[in-house]
Structures are given as structure tokens and as C-alpha cells.
């Protein structure tokens, strides 16, 4: 089973930028679509965006134009470049495989905390 480890979070001022990384173990990463998800305090986890194995991306309306998802299949790594950050982007960010998220009990990594505050 693929293991996922998120990193790169931190405290940033509104308007700032961060780049998150998601390192995947195993040999299936390059064949599967990947997604970034986030969960803010008191809210349900939501999909931020996704990328297919061929690099086609899709984003939630509230991050489109500000966030960019990319992947390096040679490094088994997924990225999330976040620009023009807003306080409402504050959340724990996770990566996962969309086809796994829809299963009854998907496994999640520890996530990485992003806090946008002045």
C-alpha cells in the first residue's frame, strides 16, 4: 500500500506563498491520479484539486488561479504551490489518491498545517 507523507506547511501572512510536497512510497504513484485535500477547524475535509497521471489538473473554485498542482513521477512526489494565500486557506492539508478517498475507510497521512495570519 502506498504511504503518503505531506510536508511544507507553516505560518504565512495573507498574500504570501507556500509550496507543499507529498512524498509517496511504492511503485504505483505514477499510474494514479492524485489529489490535495484540506480540513479547516470545525469543517469537513474538502478537495482542493487533483491531477491525473498525465498531468491534467482540476481545481476547486475557491483556489482556482491561486493554487497550482504538479507532480514529478520520477521522484514519486506531488506538489501544491499556493499563492495569494488568504486566512480562509488555513487548514491541515493532505494528499491522497482520489480512487482511495471514495472507499469506506480511506487511509490518510498526518497532513501538514497551513496557517495564514498576520
N, C-alpha and C positions, 0 to 999 in steps of 0.2 A: 504494500500500500504506500502511495506517495505521502511523504511527510512535507509539510509546508512551514516555513519559518519567516515571519514578517519582521522587517526592521526599518529604521529610518525616521521614525516618528519623533516628535519633540514639541517644544513650545515655540510658536512663531507669532509675530504681530500681524494684525489684519493687513492684507495686501501683499504679504510675504509668500515665499515658496518653500516647498519641501519635496523631496523625492523619496518615495518608499520603494523598498525592494521586497521580493518574496522569493526565497530560495526553495527549490523543490528537489527532493531526492527521487530516486527511482529512474526508470527508463521511459516512462510514458508521457512525460511532460510535453514533449514536442508534438505529440499527436492530438492533444486535447485542448479544447477551449479553456480559457482561464478568466476568472472574474475578480474584481475588487469589490468588497462589501464594507459597510461601516455600521456601527451601532453607537448612537448617542445615548447619554444617560436618560433612562425612562422611555426610550423609544425602541421600536423593533429594528432588527438588522435590515438594512436595505442594500440593494445592488447599486454600486457606483458606476460600474461599467464593465465591459467584457472585451475579450479579444479572441478571435478564432486562432486555430493552429497556423493559419496562413497570414495572420496579422490584420484581419478586418476587425475594426473596433466599433463599439456602440456605447453610448453614454446616457446616464440619467439626465433629464432635462436641467436639473439644478446644478450640474457640474460641467455641462457641455460648453466648450470654448475655454474653459479654465484648466481642466484636467486632461492629461494625455496618458494613455496606457500603451506600453510597449513590452516586447519580450525578446529575450536572447535565448534561443533554443540551444545554442552551443553551451551556454552556461546554466541551463535549466533555471533561468531567473526571469521573473515578471517584475515590471516597474510601474509605478504610478507617479507621474510628475504633476504636482499640484501648484498652480499659480493663482495669484489674486485671491488668496485664501480669505475666508470670511469666518466670523465667530461661529456661524451655524455649521461650519465644516468640522467643528470639534467633535471627535468620536474616536472610538477604537476601530482601526482599520484592519481588515482581514483579507486574505486571498483564499481562493478555493476554486474547485472545478465545478462549473455550473451543473454538470450532469450528476455530481455528487450532492450538491446542495438540495436538490429536489427529492432525495431519498429520505426515508422516515427519520433517521438519526445521523445526520452528517457529522463528520469529524471536523473540528476547527482547530487552528493553531492558537497561539497565545495572543495574537494580534499585536498591533503597535499603536500607542496612544498619540493622537494628534490634538494639540490644544492651540486654538487661535484666540489670542487675547492680547490686549495692550497693557 
